[in-house]
Amino acid sequence: MFLSFPKCVEITNPRLNAVYYCGLCCLTASIAIKFYMLDEAYSSVSLDKQMRVAMWTKGVGDLESAEALFIEKLNSPLCQTPEMFDFWWDREGMFKYENYTCKPVCYPGKIDRDCISSQGAALIEGQESIFMPTQVKESSLIPNATGKMEDVQFYFNPSVEAYGVQFIYSYKMPDEADGYLSNFIITDNVKDASSAKNILTVLLDSNGNVIKSLEPSGSVSLTVPQLLSMSGDLQLDNTISDSWPNMKPNATMGTPSIRITGAELIIDVTCRNYKRPKDLRVV
């Protein structure tokens, strides 16, 4: 006996079809509830505690550039007429900043009151903090016939604009990113990333405007003038309009300059796994 079957065999079983479509509907509903109603499709994992930043100074050892800037500043109002920056906190002149002079940076091995120690030109205060003095008050006790007299000197560091900072940042995805949702949270399954290897760095100013973008490199480098510009087009010789008024009689400046008060510049580092915008210009 010879049996033959057609190429397509259709088995009709209403009960089996009902089970199949019922299971398909349940699966679709569970996926919708899991990823949309429970917002798991948009889940995010904070990297605040996983970020690491290493920062160091730039240009402090370049004494030739510091000296060149000092010579340039000698012809500026900062060094030609430093009395215009004098500032009194009170009318009696108990707390005052005046009689400034400009001092260059000392060459290695030289210790002199007429120059600024290169070791004190920029101080690393931690893994993520650097202090660059723009002006210095130097007090010393000088013995005399009536006892001891305090000698106070104020001076500017005109070479501070020749310095800068360099830093590298990295992150490691936390443990809660592992598991089923890791494929949605981690782009290309990258759990460890660094600005030196695989992170595109986009520099923004204080208003959120894109300054430039940097492909992964050894470090991100920013000079003091660049940091001031990104912080709102600041300059060290600018005055602070909303500061305490200058109490010195016939003062040139109504409020203190940033070079006297100092300024805290914060670099806010935020990492995201967003795709790179096409309109960013890589330089």
Residue pairs with C-beta under 8 A, 6 or more apart in sequence:
34 40
35 41
40 181
41 184
43 181
43 184
43 185
44 185
45 173
45 174
45 176
45 177
45 185
46 174
47 171
47 173
47 174
47 271
49 174
50 171
50 172
50 173
50 174
51 169
51 170
51 171
51 269
51 271
52 169
52 170
52 171
52 172
53 127
53 128
53 167
53 168
53 169
53 269
54 127
54 167
54 168
54 169
55 124
55 127
55 128
55 129
55 130
55 165
55 166
55 167
56 124
56 130
56 165
56 166
56 167
57 122
57 124
57 130
57 132
57 163
57 164
57 165
57 166
58 163
58 164
58 165
58 166
58 221
58 222
58 223
59 65
59 66
59 162
59 163
59 164
59 223
60 118
60 121
60 122
60 163
61 118
62 162
63 105
63 107
63 108
63 118
65 162
66 104
66 105
66 121
66 159
66 162
66 163
67 104
67 105
67 159
68 162
69 158
69 159
69 161
69 162
70 102
70 104
70 105
70 158
70 159
73 79
73 102
73 158
73 159
74 80
74 102
74 158
76 158
77 84
77 237
78 85
78 102
78 156
78 158
78 237
78 259
79 101
79 102
79 156
79 158
82 99
82 100
82 101
82 102
82 156
83 98
83 99
83 100
83 252
84 252
84 253
85 97
85 100
85 237
85 252
85 253
85 257
85 259
85 260
86 96
86 97
86 98
86 99
86 100
86 246
86 248
86 251
86 252
86 253
87 96
87 97
87 98
87 246
87 248
87 251
87 253
87 255
87 256
87 257
87 260
88 95
88 96
88 97
88 98
88 246
88 247
88 248
88 251
89 95
89 96
89 244
89 247
90 247
91 247
93 247
93 248
96 248
97 135
97 137
97 154
97 256
97 260
98 154
98 248
99 153
99 154
100 135
100 154
100 155
100 156
101 153
101 154
101 155
101 156
102 155
102 156
102 158
103 114
103 115
103 116
103 155
103 156
103 157
104 115
104 116
104 158
104 159
105 115
105 116
105 117
105 118
105 121
105 157
105 159
106 112
106 115
106 116
106 117
106 118
107 118
108 118
111 117
113 138
116 136
116 155
116 157
116 159
120 133
121 132
121 133
121 157
121 159
121 160
121 163
122 130
122 131
122 132
122 163
123 130
123 131
123 132
123 133
124 130
125 131
130 165
132 160
132 163
132 224
133 157
133 160
134 156
134 157
134 160
134 236
134 258
134 259
134 260
134 262
135 154
135 155
135 156
135 157
135 259
135 260
135 262
136 154
136 155
136 157
137 152
137 153
137 154
138 152
138 153
138 154
138 155
139 150
139 151
139 152
139 153
140 150
140 151
141 148
141 149
141 150
141 151
142 148
142 149
142 150
142 151
143 149
156 259
160 224
160 236
161 223
161 224
161 225
161 236
162 223
162 224
163 223
163 224
164 221
164 222
164 223
164 224
164 226
164 227
165 221
165 222
165 227
165 267
166 219
166 220
166 221
166 222
167 219
167 220
167 267
168 194
168 195
168 196
168 218
168 219
168 220
169 194
169 195
169 199
169 220
169 269
169 271
170 192
170 193
170 194
170 195
170 196
170 199
171 192
171 193
171 271
172 191
172 192
173 182
173 185
173 186
173 191
173 192
177 185
177 186
177 191
182 189
183 189
185 273
186 273
187 273
190 198
193 199
193 271
194 216
195 201
195 216
195 217
195 219
195 220
196 216
196 217
196 218
196 219
197 216
198 216
199 216
199 271
200 213
200 214
200 215
200 216
200 276
200 280
200 282
201 213
201 214
201 216
201 220
202 210
202 212
202 213
202 214
202 280
203 210
203 211
203 212
203 213
203 214
203 220
203 222
203 230
204 210
204 211
204 230
205 211
205 229
205 230
205 231
205 232
206 230
206 231
206 232
207 232
210 280
211 230
212 281
212 283
213 280
213 281
213 282
213 283
214 220
214 282
214 283
215 282
222 230
222 267
227 265
227 267
228 234
228 235
228 236
228 263
228 265
231 263
231 265
234 258
234 263
235 258
236 257
236 258
236 259
236 263
237 257
237 258
237 259
238 257
238 258
239 253
239 254
239 255
239 256
239 257
239 258
240 255
240 256
240 257
240 258
240 261
241 255
242 255
243 255
243 256
243 261
244 255
244 256
245 254
245 255
246 253
246 254
246 255
246 256
